[in-house]
Amino acid sequence: MVKISRRTFLKASALAGLASSLPLIMNFGDFTKAAELLPVTRIPTMCNGCSSTCSKYVYIKNGRVWKVEGNPIDLKSSGRLCARGHGMAADVYGLGRVTQPMKRGDDNTFEPISWGQALEEIGDKLYKIIDEHGGNSVMWLGHGGKEHYASTFLDEIGSSNYVTHYATCFSSKTNVWDRMVGTTLNSDFDNANYMLFVGRNFAGGIIPGAMNRITKAKERGAKIVVVDPRYCELAIIADEWVPIRPGTDLAFFLGIAHTLISEKLFDRSFIANYVYGFEEFWSANKDFTADKAAEITGIPADKIREIARDMAHNAPKAFLDSGYHGLHAHYANSTQIAMLNVVVNALLGNMFKVGGLMPGASISLGHVETPLRETPEKGPRADGAGVEEEYPTVEPGRGIPQIVPDLIKKGRVKALFIYHYNPLRTAPDPEYQKGLKDAELVVSIPVDWNETSLHTAHYILPESYYLERTEPPKVVSGFIAHDNPQISLRRQAIKPVHNTLPLLDMLKGITAAAGYYNLYPFTVEDEIKASVKPLGISPHVLMETGCIEFPANVKPGFPIKDGKPAVNTFTGKIEFSIGAFKLYGSPGVATWVPPLVMPQGEDEFRLIHGKQPWHSHHITSNNPYLMAISDMYNGTWAWMNKGRAEKLGIKNGDLVTISSEKAVKTVNVKVTELLHPDCVWIPSAYGGFSERLKTAYQQGINYNDFIPARVEPLSGTVMGQEVVVKVSKGGIS
Ligand code: SF4
């Protein structure tokens, strides 16, 4: 217990009185001063600054957020938060939040309405749409997360249309790894001696726990090689940065695979015992030598061979990281890139081995038991994901978000629920995405006045900020090999600042108003209790700690059942040849597929993009603290290679005009030797056009403005870096 003297107590009481009489939104510095003697409460919760959802502590003084810090138990934060994790906490008091339910009027402006009116009207309209067009005309379009609430709703009405944002991020990875390996595997930073990162900038799309492990590995002597068109933040700590022509990662991987096989450096026993389709792969790629890869990638053949030999020398304690956003949604050959990623690692024989790639530890949570309900049969998916005649190999669990305006135009989607997602800024071609508004009912559930809500929603239902809500526990997973499973939960730290609700309460109201009574017969507390029941821990313990680690349950070694390989594929082996691809007319094994576009002229460049360590794409760009960092580092500027810039008469800091068939935009340019000559690079955080988000408004430019909404047919991705832009000196006159 904190001891407090009478004198201090009197002073604190006076300040408490002062603080409680202060307005809710005020200068944080003044508040800090006013409240400095008040007691502090520490509440464990989960960050929402990005999808890593690090476990963290929030410190509360007089009902307001005082500071945040990482939970040391948590795998993802390891006790440290990134800049976004700190900055985003302040957005709970930000001026960009939607403060109560809103309805768009006939004059296209929004009027505030009560929760009762909003939920009743939405439920009523939903009832009429389902009655007329069937439940399959309803779509849930979200960033991802809270799937169980959405699927309960969609199951009840008979809709198969759950669509996530992943086609703009990493769909080719999950599509391929699930088919070839039966799961995704994680890099074992703690024990590797050689780490090759291609298209994955752990220091830009930062996960504090991963960076902690990577830097420790470096300190103990592990070699780090980064292959990237840009000298990215991870390259700063690497032993070697190898610039590559953007769009040619597949050729680099094929050159590595060819060297490993032709020089007999691969793990023959692993391939013989655990791989199906090796011969088919090799016969299709026998001629793709390191020299051929060098011509395409611009990386010298000797360097490609050296990397392959070094990896083989260190195998199995060597890996090619499985990559993420930088590789798995942005090229016409992203599916084949993901396939080669599996092939290279399997050739090294590093899968399920210490220092190579290991499965993440997991644990099963319980669920609330609810009475069985009779549900209607579902129709085919509106986006065609997994549908035989349309996109049969695209994962239905993820979908094709970029084409929803077309689906509305075709009459396949009549009612659209957009949850925690802003496709007008994070999917290709915002003008086209504005077509979302043409659905009969568009309900956006954001926390702030994002572009999609402002330009397309008929109703905006503001969700409580992450610090204002409690949510059931999750298993901590992804990207970092770890033996001990962990669970963490989000716990409400402060009372809602505005008239907002958690999603569960909104869905209870809407579904009841639409005639689906008692669809969610539980509270979030019931869910927490049910989740931890099979684990033998009390909900109270989890509420107090925020994150719990369990005994290790991962062991190295290829999964074997009844004496046979038993990964979750058709053959039980790693499959170099994908049967489903063959079935639908594509080659089963990956071979060279050229990128869709290539810059040719002196003023032409491939437009590529990436994350900055202080932004989570666009969602953080209205945060004044994080934008102050952008200002400090000229963060909104585009990058251009020095030699190419000189030829166009462009100097550091100049305004340039960047144009494609879709957009013409002006931006300042950073002239640098740290970027491949064939591309311009822009950060993915900027280009805000919601007037209600004043800090983000018209800051920098966004790559989505320049690309059309296309679909890579195997995995459904957007091919976000398949665009050639022209660059000229000077702004638009
Ligand atoms: S990585 Fe940063 S933004 Fe993402 S959840 Fe962790 S602390 Fe928050």
Residues whose N, C-alpha, C, O or C-beta is under 5 A from the ligand:
A	BS01	SF4	C47 N48 G49 C50 S52 T53 C54 L81 C82 R84 G85 I206 I207 P208
